[in-house]
């Protein structure tokens, strides 16, 4: 099912195995899983698991129509549990484990066993949490790294053995469609043309929309994790490295022929954008003592000048400073500079002075599709 007019999706010119264009067809429901939880070996990822209840009151067992999505990305494995709301899903719990599936991929385009095991354990951990919340329908999908990998079949087998779930690898245009569906459900994008982008660990999906109709979508090999390693920009980053990353981003956008057209809004989603919003709001260690501001479920605007200021600030910091002074988690601290480079350059290329940041993504779009219909 495609929103609006048929979309055209740019092809990834390099790193072809890694992303192909963003995630393979979610339209089939074959990966909906009701299998009992299998016996699992112990996992080493629990300490890095972040789970939060997002309801005003604690979730109660026994709610009907609970459903969940587990999203296996290049950098992290994320999940959301929802119940049917009046017009859209009401998310009651979210979780995230940084497994970095995309790290250590070989020159032959193969995922290494260690990253696949971390990822399989993470999926099992989150699936167990979902089942503890009496979720009956769980859908597990994978994007960039799994899509590009020549041995993704092995990953699917490991996930099946550890969690009982069928891992569904979706295409880039499908991923972009779901992201746009999530954004359009939370923002009045139908009133004006918009650019929507989602920056992940392995890729950035870009959608150009005329009101609620998609006129173009692209999946680009511009992920925060990918570029951080490609340009060796994990610790303190030199200005020249930032310039190199941004030149690369600009070149990829140019090569894929992505143009803003008659658009007024630019909307960003993904881990980098969430971190930018929280950094703009205030010190992350303070913010995290309570649940993240509800404004992120709607919108948070940030100027291009502020994005550039934050980029300069974090690139000059050592990793430990990004954790202690800014409040970033260790894995996010390693890739934040590359992530902000992508965001800043997109604003530059598309000539947008203000960016709307939203804490939604693929999971929200898929949950909307999974919501029981009357």
ABEGO torsion letter per residue (X at the ends): XBBEBBBBBBBBABGAAAAGGGBBBAABAAABBABBBBBBBBBAAAAABBBBBABABBBBBGBBGBBBBBBBBAABBBBBBBBBBAABBBBABBBBBBAGAABGBBAAGBBBAAAAAAAAAAAAAAAAAAAAAGBABBBBBBBAAAAABAAAAAAAAAAAAAAGBBBBBBBAAAAAAAAAAAAAAABBAAABBBBBBBBBAABBBBBBBBEABBABBBBBABBAAAAAAAAGBABBBBAAAAAAAAAAAAAAAAAAGBBAEBBABBBBBEAAAAAAAAAAAEBAAAAAABBBBAAAABBBBBBAAAAAAAAAAAAABBAAAAAAAAGBBAAAAAAAAAAAAAAAAAAAAAGBABBBBBBBBAAAAAAAAABBBX
